[in-house]
Amino acid sequence: MGLAKVAIIAAPTKEPRAAIHPSSGIAAILAPALVAVLQFQQLFGATSLFLGIQASWLAWQFLLASRILACQLRSAFRLSVGVGKTIWKTRTVRRLRKKIAFEFVTLLLGSSGNSLFLVLFWPGWWVLGFIIMVTRFCVG
């Protein structure tokens, strides 16, 4: 490529027609409003940034406090489980468990418990239920 083919681009010499002159009426009206809007935007942005940083710091503090609380509750739960296991294995509680189990078995196998078991688990209920189901199916 030679220098003969290069075109020089020059800036236009005429001013564009849609330009707003500083002395025009629209510029005099819009300039103070635009300045006020830009100042409000800067104030709003600074306030938003400050509130966002404060909210982030507060959320971080809540996270740290919840972690501490969770660790404390975990250790307290482990301690209570250990104490519960120790109490469960004591001789007095073992005797009490045997007494409660004996009372429960005597209730179930005694005069009232035996009849309750007969009413609930009588094999005839299955036969009666099957007969009722067949008759409802056939009769409708």
N, C-alpha and C positions, 0 to 999 in steps of 0.2 A: 504494500500500500504506500502510495506516495503522498506527499503533503498536498498535492493538488486536489485530492478527493475529500479532504477533511473540510467540513463546513463549520464555520464559527457561529455559535448560537449567541445572539445578543439579547439583552434584556429589553422588554417592550418599552417603548418611549412614551406611550400613552397611558394615562392613569385609568384603572378600571372604573366603570360607571357606578357600580353598586357599593362603592366604598362609603363609609360613614365618616364624615368630617367631625372633628372634635367640637366644632361650633354648631353642629346641627341640633335640632330639637330632640330627636330620639336619643342621641348620645347623652344629652344633658339630663334626660329623664331616666334612662336605663343605667347610667354609670353609678349613681349612688345606690340604686337598688341592687346592682350586681356586686358592689363592694359589701353591702350589708349581708347579702346571701353568702358570699365567700367567708365573711367573718363568722357568721352563724355556723357554717359548715365546719370551719376550723374549731370553733368552740364545741360543737357537737361531737366532732371526732376526738378531741382531747378528752372530753367527758366520758365518751364510750370506751376509750382505751383505758382510762383510769378505773372505771367500773369493771371492765373485763379483767384487769390485773387483780383487783381486789377480790372478785369472785373466784378467780383461779387460786389465789392464795388461801381463801376461806375453804374451798373444796379440798385443797391439799391438807390443810389442818384437820378437816373432818376425816379424811382418809387415814392420816396418822393416828388420830384418836380412836378410830374404829379398829385399826390394827392392834393397838395397845389393849383395847377392851377385849378383842377376840382372843388375844394371847392369855390375858388374865382369866377369862371365862373358861378357856380350854384347860388351864392348869387347875382351876377350881373344880371343874368337872372330873378331871382325872383323879384328883384327891378324893372327891366324894365317891367315885366308883370304887376306889381302893378301900375307903372306910366302909362302904356298903358291903363289899365282898368279905371284909373282915368280920363285920357284924353278922352276915349271913352264915358264916362258918362257926360261930360260937355255939357252945353246948346248949345254952338257954334257948336260943332261937331254933336250933335243931329240934329240941324237945317240943317247943311250941308248934313247929311245923308238923311234927308227927301227931300231936293232939288234934290239930285242925284237920289233917287228912283223915284221921280216924273218925272224927265227928261227921265229916262229909260223907264218908263211906257208910257209916251207920244211918245217916239220913236217907241215903239213896237205897240202901238195902233193908231199911227198917220197914215198919208197917205202911207208912205213907209213901215212901220212896219206891217200894216194890210195886205198889198199885199204880203209881205214876209211870213207871217204866212199862208196865203192862199196857196201860192205855196208849202211851206214845208209840211203843215199838211192837205192838201185837201184830203178828204176821197177817191176821185177817184183814187189816186195814188195806193191805196191798190188793187182796182179792176183791174187797168191796170197791175200792177205787177203780180197779180194772173193769168190774161189772158196770159201774156207773158210767165210765167213759165209753164203753161199748154201746150201752143203751142210748146215750146221748148222740153217738155217732150214727146209729141206725135209725133212731126215731127223729132226730133233728131237733 
